[in-house]
Amino acid sequence: MEISGVNTAPQQAPDIPDWPPLVIAVAPNGATRGKADHPALPITPAEIAETAAACVDAGAAMLHLHVRDRDGRHTLDADAYNDAIQAVRGAVGERVVIQATSEAVGMYRPAEQMAMVRAVRPEAVSMAIRELVPDAEHEREAGAFFEWLLNERIAPQYILYTDDEVRRFADLRRRGVIPGDAPFVLYVLGRYTQGQISAPADLLPFLGAAGSEAVHWGFFAFGPREGACAMMVTALGGHARVGFENNRWLNNGELAPDNAALVRKVADGAELINRPLADADTARALLVEPVRKTMREAMA
């Protein structure tokens, strides 16, 4: 239909981005921070469960889970993990993917990290390549463990701290140490140093090193630019991990009231560019599917 030469038919913009649903993970506590860092930082299973429920309501699909011992210290104790997992399931059921961490924090050796995962059998686990495969001598044992994860349907996430580690990961994958068609990697934008503040440009070396490597990928960052980093990653098709483990600040520099506020900011950014959010079931399906596009194709 035209009125005075003006086409009034419904218009559709060309070339709508075909993004995968955005998986927002929340890392609500980490290994070292406590109530002195933020009174809303969850420590106990009950506090973690309450935080998980609020973050799911805000848009999170995954919980990156750290647990503490009775003195509030980082632990890989299987019973502590099972208590926290039971509490979270009691609060939100299956509405969140629970990802255990195998982080060493200078306390655990690779064999102890893998033993925790075998004992707990979480539905997902994050692992630093530099910790579980520190050198060639550890490749055989780590490779067998990674294969076991896939056979047990435990979703692995591989943490990479530098662009050199991205290239090493690609080599391990080519040689069969990293199995499967759908690896999920997490890029760390910055370092665990006092006063570290990440910036969106910190992502570029990772993407350059990844090149045409086909992987699911996400990030986490340090400090108040976490939200800006999340916007960049969201627009490039990656996934986001936010939370008090690495950042307690809103984009405007104010202290976030809780973890859910950080999740909500990422969800708002996704809505701004019309990228759909993944719920837990979507995340479970997405992250075990082979990557359909290489990194270069996705960014073209």
C-alpha positions as a Markdown table, in Angstrom:
| # | Residue | x | y | z |
|---|---|---|---|---|
| 1 | Met | 0.0 | 0.0 | 0.0 |
| 2 | Glu | 1.3 | 3.5 | -0.8 |
| 3 | Ile | 0.1 | 6.9 | 0.4 |
| 4 | Ser | 1.3 | 9.9 | -1.6 |
| 5 | Gly | 4.1 | 7.8 | -3.0 |
| 6 | Val | 5.3 | 6.6 | 0.4 |
| 7 | Asn | 5.5 | 2.8 | 0.9 |
| 8 | Thr | 3.7 | 1.9 | 4.1 |
| 9 | Ala | 4.2 | -1.9 | 3.9 |
| 10 | Pro | 5.9 | -3.4 | 7.0 |
| 11 | Gln | 9.7 | -2.9 | 6.7 |
| 12 | Gln | 12.3 | -5.5 | 7.8 |
| 13 | Ala | 16.0 | -4.6 | 8.2 |
| 14 | Pro | 18.4 | -6.6 | 6.1 |
| 15 | Asp | 21.1 | -8.8 | 7.5 |
| 16 | Ile | 19.7 | -9.4 | 11.1 |
| 17 | Pro | 22.5 | -11.0 | 13.1 |
| 18 | Asp | 22.1 | -14.7 | 13.7 |
| 19 | Trp | 23.5 | -14.9 | 17.3 |
| 20 | Pro | 23.3 | -18.0 | 19.4 |
| 21 | Pro | 21.4 | -17.5 | 22.6 |
| 22 | Leu | 23.6 | -15.7 | 25.2 |
| 23 | Val | 24.6 | -17.9 | 28.2 |
| 24 | Ile | 25.1 | -15.7 | 31.2 |
| 25 | Ala | 27.0 | -17.3 | 34.0 |
| 26 | Val | 27.4 | -15.9 | 37.5 |
| 27 | Ala | 30.4 | -16.4 | 39.7 |
| 28 | Pro | 29.0 | -15.1 | 43.0 |
| 29 | Asn | 31.9 | -15.6 | 45.4 |
| 30 | Gly | 35.2 | -17.0 | 44.1 |
| 31 | Ala | 38.0 | -18.6 | 46.2 |
| 32 | Thr | 39.3 | -15.7 | 48.4 |
| 33 | Arg | 36.8 | -12.9 | 48.9 |
| 34 | Gly | 34.6 | -12.7 | 52.0 |
| 35 | Lys | 32.0 | -10.5 | 53.7 |
| 36 | Ala | 34.5 | -7.8 | 54.2 |
| 37 | Asp | 34.7 | -7.4 | 50.4 |
| 38 | His | 30.9 | -7.2 | 50.1 |
| 39 | Pro | 28.2 | -8.1 | 52.7 |
| 40 | Ala | 26.1 | -9.8 | 50.1 |
| 41 | Leu | 28.9 | -12.1 | 48.9 |
| 42 | Pro | 27.5 | -15.7 | 49.5 |
| 43 | Ile | 29.6 | -18.2 | 51.5 |
| 44 | Thr | 27.3 | -20.8 | 53.0 |
| 45 | Pro | 25.2 | -23.3 | 50.9 |
| 46 | Ala | 22.0 | -21.4 | 51.9 |
| 47 | Glu | 23.5 | -18.1 | 50.9 |
| 48 | Ile | 24.7 | -19.5 | 47.5 |
| 49 | Ala | 21.2 | -21.0 | 46.9 |
| 50 | Glu | 19.5 | -17.7 | 47.6 |
| 51 | Thr | 21.9 | -15.9 | 45.3 |
| 52 | Ala | 21.4 | -18.5 | 42.6 |
| 53 | Ala | 17.7 | -17.9 | 42.7 |
| 54 | Ala | 18.0 | -14.1 | 42.4 |
| 55 | Cys | 20.5 | -14.5 | 39.5 |
| 56 | Val | 18.3 | -16.9 | 37.6 |
| 57 | Asp | 15.5 | -14.5 | 37.8 |
| 58 | Ala | 17.8 | -11.8 | 36.5 |
| 59 | Gly | 18.8 | -13.8 | 33.4 |
| 60 | Ala | 21.6 | -16.2 | 34.5 |
| 61 | Ala | 21.6 | -19.7 | 33.0 |
| 62 | Met | 24.8 | -21.0 | 34.8 |
| 63 | Leu | 26.2 | -20.9 | 38.3 |
| 64 | His | 30.0 | -21.0 | 38.6 |
| 65 | Leu | 30.3 | -22.6 | 42.0 |
| 66 | His | 33.0 | -22.2 | 44.6 |
| 67 | Val | 32.6 | -23.7 | 48.0 |
| 68 | Arg | 34.3 | -23.0 | 51.3 |
| 69 | Asp | 35.3 | -25.0 | 54.4 |
| 70 | Arg | 34.0 | -24.2 | 57.9 |
| 71 | Asp | 36.6 | -21.5 | 58.2 |
| 72 | Gly | 35.5 | -19.8 | 55.0 |
| 73 | Arg | 38.6 | -21.0 | 53.0 |
| 74 | His | 38.6 | -22.3 | 49.5 |
| 75 | Thr | 38.1 | -26.1 | 49.3 |
| 76 | Leu | 37.6 | -28.9 | 46.8 |
| 77 | Asp | 36.0 | -31.1 | 49.4 |
| 78 | Ala | 33.4 | -33.3 | 47.7 |
| 79 | Asp | 31.0 | -33.2 | 50.6 |
| 80 | Ala | 31.1 | -29.3 | 50.6 |
| 81 | Tyr | 30.2 | -29.4 | 46.9 |
| 82 | Asn | 27.4 | -31.8 | 47.3 |
| 83 | Asp | 25.9 | -29.7 | 50.2 |
| 84 | Ala | 26.0 | -26.6 | 48.0 |
| 85 | Ile | 24.6 | -28.3 | 44.9 |
| 86 | Gln | 21.7 | -29.8 | 47.0 |
| 87 | Ala | 20.9 | -26.4 | 48.4 |
| 88 | Val | 20.9 | -24.8 | 44.9 |
| 89 | Arg | 18.7 | -27.5 | 43.5 |
| 90 | Gly | 16.3 | -27.1 | 46.4 |
| 91 | Ala | 16.0 | -23.4 | 45.5 |
| 92 | Val | 15.9 | -23.4 | 41.7 |
| 93 | Gly | 15.5 | -27.0 | 40.6 |
| 94 | Glu | 17.0 | -27.5 | 37.2 |
| 95 | Arg | 16.7 | -23.9 | 36.2 |
| 96 | Val | 20.4 | -23.3 | 36.4 |
| 97 | Val | 23.5 | -25.2 | 35.1 |
| 98 | Ile | 25.7 | -25.8 | 38.1 |
| 99 | Gln | 29.4 | -25.6 | 37.1 |
| 100 | Ala | 31.8 | -26.7 | 39.7 |
| 101 | Thr | 35.3 | -25.2 | 39.7 |
| 102 | Ser | 38.5 | -27.3 | 39.9 |
| 103 | Glu | 40.6 | -24.2 | 40.7 |
| 104 | Ala | 43.7 | -25.0 | 42.6 |
| 105 | Val | 44.3 | -21.6 | 44.2 |
| 106 | Gly | 47.9 | -22.8 | 44.9 |
| 107 | Met | 46.5 | -25.5 | 47.2 |
| 108 | Tyr | 45.7 | -28.6 | 45.0 |
| 109 | Arg | 47.6 | -30.7 | 42.5 |
| 110 | Pro | 46.1 | -31.9 | 39.2 |
| 111 | Ala | 45.3 | -35.4 | 40.6 |
| 112 | Glu | 43.4 | -33.8 | 43.5 |
| 113 | Gln | 41.5 | -31.5 | 41.2 |
| 114 | Met | 40.4 | -34.4 | 39.0 |
| 115 | Ala | 39.6 | -36.6 | 42.0 |
| 116 | Met | 37.1 | -34.0 | 43.2 |
| 117 | Val | 35.3 | -34.0 | 39.9 |
| 118 | Arg | 35.1 | -37.8 | 39.8 |
| 119 | Ala | 33.7 | -37.8 | 43.3 |
| 120 | Val | 31.1 | -35.1 | 42.8 |
| 121 | Arg | 30.2 | -35.7 | 39.2 |
| 122 | Pro | 28.8 | -32.2 | 38.6 |
| 123 | Glu | 26.9 | -31.5 | 35.4 |
| 124 | Ala | 29.6 | -29.0 | 34.4 |
| 125 | Val | 33.2 | -28.1 | 35.5 |
| 126 | Ser | 35.6 | -25.4 | 34.7 |
| 127 | Met | 39.3 | -26.2 | 34.5 |
| 128 | Ala | 42.4 | -24.1 | 33.8 |
| 129 | Ile | 44.6 | -25.7 | 31.2 |
| 130 | Arg | 47.7 | -24.3 | 32.9 |
| 131 | Glu | 46.7 | -26.2 | 36.0 |
| 132 | Leu | 45.6 | -29.6 | 34.7 |
| 133 | Val | 48.1 | -29.7 | 31.8 |
| 134 | Pro | 51.1 | -27.7 | 33.0 |
| 135 | Asp | 53.5 | -29.5 | 30.8 |
| 136 | Ala | 53.9 | -32.4 | 28.3 |
| 137 | Glu | 54.2 | -35.0 | 31.2 |
| 138 | His | 50.6 | -34.3 | 32.3 |
| 139 | Glu | 49.1 | -34.6 | 28.8 |
| 140 | Arg | 48.3 | -38.3 | 28.9 |
| 141 | Glu | 46.5 | -38.2 | 32.3 |
| 142 | Ala | 44.7 | -35.0 | 31.5 |
| 143 | Gly | 43.6 | -36.3 | 28.1 |
| 144 | Ala | 42.1 | -39.4 | 29.7 |
| 145 | Phe | 40.3 | -37.3 | 32.2 |
| 146 | Phe | 38.9 | -35.0 | 29.6 |
| 147 | Glu | 37.6 | -38.0 | 27.7 |
| 148 | Trp | 36.1 | -39.4 | 30.8 |
| 149 | Leu | 34.2 | -36.1 | 31.3 |
| 150 | Leu | 32.6 | -36.4 | 27.9 |
| 151 | Asn | 31.7 | -40.1 | 28.4 |
| 152 | Glu | 30.1 | -39.1 | 31.7 |
| 153 | Arg | 28.2 | -36.2 | 30.1 |
| 154 | Ile | 29.9 | -33.7 | 32.3 |
| 155 | Ala | 30.3 | -30.4 | 30.3 |
| 156 | Pro | 33.9 | -29.1 | 30.5 |
| 157 | Gln | 35.0 | -25.5 | 30.2 |
| 158 | Tyr | 38.6 | -24.8 | 29.6 |
| 159 | Ile | 40.0 | -21.6 | 31.1 |
| 160 | Leu | 42.7 | -19.7 | 29.0 |
| 161 | Tyr | 44.6 | -16.8 | 30.5 |
| 162 | Thr | 46.7 | -15.6 | 27.5 |
| 163 | Asp | 46.8 | -15.7 | 23.7 |
| 164 | Asp | 49.7 | -18.1 | 24.0 |
| 165 | Glu | 47.4 | -20.5 | 25.9 |
| 166 | Val | 44.8 | -20.1 | 23.2 |
| 167 | Arg | 47.4 | -21.3 | 20.6 |
| 168 | Arg | 48.5 | -24.2 | 23.0 |
| 169 | Phe | 44.9 | -25.2 | 23.4 |
| 170 | Ala | 44.5 | -25.4 | 19.6 |
| 171 | Asp | 47.6 | -27.6 | 19.5 |
| 172 | Leu | 46.3 | -29.9 | 22.3 |
| 173 | Arg | 43.0 | -30.2 | 20.4 |
| 174 | Arg | 44.7 | -31.1 | 17.2 |
| 175 | Arg | 46.7 | -33.8 | 18.9 |
| 176 | Gly | 43.7 | -35.3 | 20.6 |
| 177 | Val | 44.5 | -34.2 | 24.2 |
| 178 | Ile | 41.3 | -32.1 | 24.1 |
| 179 | Pro | 38.5 | -34.3 | 22.8 |
| 180 | Gly | 35.1 | -33.5 | 21.3 |
| 181 | Asp | 33.6 | -31.3 | 18.7 |
| 182 | Ala | 32.2 | -28.6 | 21.0 |
| 183 | Pro | 34.9 | -27.3 | 23.4 |
| 184 | Phe | 33.8 | -24.4 | 25.6 |
| 185 | Val | 36.7 | -22.0 | 26.4 |
| 186 | Leu | 36.8 | -19.0 | 28.8 |
| 187 | Tyr | 39.1 | -16.1 | 28.1 |
| 188 | Val | 40.4 | -14.2 | 31.1 |
| 189 | Leu | 40.6 | -10.5 | 30.4 |
| 190 | Gly | 43.4 | -9.4 | 32.7 |
| 191 | Arg | 45.3 | -11.0 | 35.6 |
| 192 | Tyr | 44.7 | -11.8 | 39.3 |
| 193 | Thr | 46.6 | -8.8 | 40.5 |
| 194 | Gln | 45.8 | -6.1 | 43.1 |
| 195 | Gly | 43.7 | -3.4 | 41.5 |
| 196 | Gln | 43.4 | -5.1 | 38.1 |
| 197 | Ile | 40.9 | -3.4 | 35.8 |
| 198 | Ser | 40.1 | -5.2 | 32.5 |
| 199 | Ala | 39.1 | -3.3 | 29.3 |
| 200 | Pro | 37.2 | -4.5 | 26.2 |
| 201 | Ala | 40.4 | -4.3 | 24.1 |
| 202 | Asp | 41.9 | -7.1 | 26.3 |
| 203 | Leu | 39.7 | -9.5 | 24.3 |
| 204 | Leu | 41.4 | -8.8 | 21.0 |
| 205 | Pro | 44.6 | -10.9 | 21.5 |
| 206 | Phe | 42.4 | -13.9 | 22.3 |
| 207 | Leu | 40.3 | -13.5 | 19.2 |
| 208 | Gly | 43.4 | -13.0 | 17.1 |
| 209 | Ala | 45.1 | -16.1 | 18.5 |
| 210 | Ala | 41.9 | -18.2 | 18.1 |
| 211 | Gly | 41.7 | -17.3 | 14.4 |
| 212 | Ser | 39.6 | -19.9 | 12.6 |
| 213 | Glu | 39.4 | -22.2 | 15.6 |
| 214 | Ala | 35.8 | -23.3 | 16.0 |
| 215 | Val | 34.9 | -23.1 | 19.7 |
| 216 | His | 32.2 | -21.9 | 22.0 |
| 217 | Trp | 33.7 | -19.1 | 24.0 |
| 218 | Gly | 33.1 | -16.8 | 26.9 |
| 219 | Phe | 34.9 | -14.3 | 29.1 |
| 220 | Phe | 35.4 | -12.9 | 32.5 |
| 221 | Ala | 36.9 | -9.6 | 33.5 |
| 222 | Phe | 38.1 | -7.7 | 36.5 |
| 223 | Gly | 36.7 | -4.4 | 37.8 |
| 224 | Pro | 34.0 | -1.9 | 36.8 |
| 225 | Arg | 34.5 | -2.3 | 33.1 |
| 226 | Glu | 33.1 | -5.8 | 33.3 |
| 227 | Gly | 29.9 | -4.5 | 31.8 |
| 228 | Ala | 31.6 | -2.9 | 28.9 |
| 229 | Cys | 33.5 | -6.1 | 28.2 |
| 230 | Ala | 30.3 | -8.0 | 28.4 |
| 231 | Met | 28.7 | -5.7 | 25.7 |
| 232 | Met | 31.6 | -6.3 | 23.4 |
| 233 | Val | 31.5 | -10.1 | 23.9 |
| 234 | Thr | 27.8 | -10.2 | 23.5 |
| 235 | Ala | 27.9 | -8.3 | 20.2 |
| 236 | Leu | 30.6 | -10.7 | 18.9 |
| 237 | Gly | 28.7 | -13.8 | 19.7 |
| 238 | Gly | 30.5 | -15.0 | 22.9 |
| 239 | His | 29.1 | -15.7 | 26.3 |
| 240 | Ala | 29.5 | -13.9 | 29.6 |
| 241 | Arg | 30.5 | -14.6 | 33.1 |
| 242 | Val | 30.1 | -11.9 | 35.7 |
| 243 | Gly | 29.9 | -11.7 | 39.5 |
| 244 | Phe | 31.6 | -10.9 | 42.8 |
| 245 | Glu | 34.4 | -13.4 | 42.2 |
| 246 | Asn | 36.1 | -10.8 | 40.0 |
| 247 | Asn | 34.0 | -7.6 | 40.1 |
| 248 | Arg | 31.8 | -5.9 | 42.6 |
| 249 | Trp | 31.1 | -2.7 | 40.7 |
| 250 | Leu | 28.4 | -1.4 | 38.4 |
| 251 | Asn | 29.3 | 0.3 | 35.1 |
| 252 | Asn | 29.0 | 3.7 | 36.7 |
| 253 | Gly | 31.5 | 2.9 | 39.4 |
| 254 | Glu | 29.0 | 2.4 | 42.2 |
| 255 | Leu | 29.1 | -0.7 | 44.3 |
| 256 | Ala | 26.7 | -3.3 | 43.0 |
| 257 | Pro | 24.0 | -4.2 | 45.6 |
| 258 | Asp | 24.2 | -7.9 | 44.8 |
| 259 | Asn | 25.3 | -10.4 | 42.1 |
| 260 | Ala | 21.9 | -10.3 | 40.4 |
| 261 | Ala | 22.5 | -6.6 | 39.6 |
| 262 | Leu | 25.5 | -7.5 | 37.5 |
| 263 | Val | 23.6 | -10.3 | 35.7 |
| 264 | Arg | 20.8 | -7.9 | 35.0 |
| 265 | Lys | 23.1 | -5.4 | 33.4 |
| 266 | Val | 24.3 | -8.0 | 30.9 |
| 267 | Ala | 20.8 | -9.1 | 30.2 |
| 268 | Asp | 19.8 | -5.5 | 29.5 |
| 269 | Gly | 22.7 | -5.1 | 27.1 |
| 270 | Ala | 21.6 | -8.3 | 25.2 |
| 271 | Glu | 18.1 | -6.9 | 24.9 |
| 272 | Leu | 19.5 | -3.7 | 23.5 |
| 273 | Ile | 21.1 | -5.5 | 20.5 |
| 274 | Asn | 18.2 | -8.1 | 20.3 |
| 275 | Arg | 20.3 | -11.1 | 21.3 |
| 276 | Pro | 18.2 | -13.8 | 23.0 |
| 277 | Leu | 19.1 | -15.1 | 26.4 |
| 278 | Ala | 19.6 | -18.8 | 27.0 |
| 279 | Asp | 17.8 | -20.5 | 29.9 |
| 280 | Ala | 19.5 | -23.5 | 31.5 |
| 281 | Asp | 18.0 | -26.1 | 29.2 |
| 282 | Thr | 19.1 | -24.0 | 26.2 |
| 283 | Ala | 22.6 | -23.7 | 27.6 |
| 284 | Arg | 22.8 | -27.4 | 28.2 |
| 285 | Ala | 21.9 | -28.1 | 24.6 |
| 286 | Leu | 23.9 | -25.3 | 23.1 |
| 287 | Leu | 27.2 | -26.0 | 24.7 |
| 288 | Val | 27.4 | -29.7 | 23.8 |
| 289 | Glu | 26.6 | -29.0 | 20.1 |
| 290 | Pro | 29.4 | -28.7 | 17.5 |
| 291 | Val | 30.2 | -25.1 | 16.7 |
| 292 | Arg | 28.5 | -24.3 | 13.4 |
| 293 | Lys | 30.8 | -21.4 | 12.4 |
| 294 | Thr | 34.5 | -20.8 | 12.8 |
| 295 | Met | 35.6 | -17.7 | 14.7 |
| 296 | Arg | 36.4 | -15.8 | 11.4 |
| 297 | Glu | 33.0 | -16.7 | 9.9 |
| 298 | Ala | 31.2 | -15.6 | 13.1 |
| 299 | Met | 32.9 | -12.3 | 13.0 |
| 300 | Ala | 32.5 | -11.7 | 9.3 |
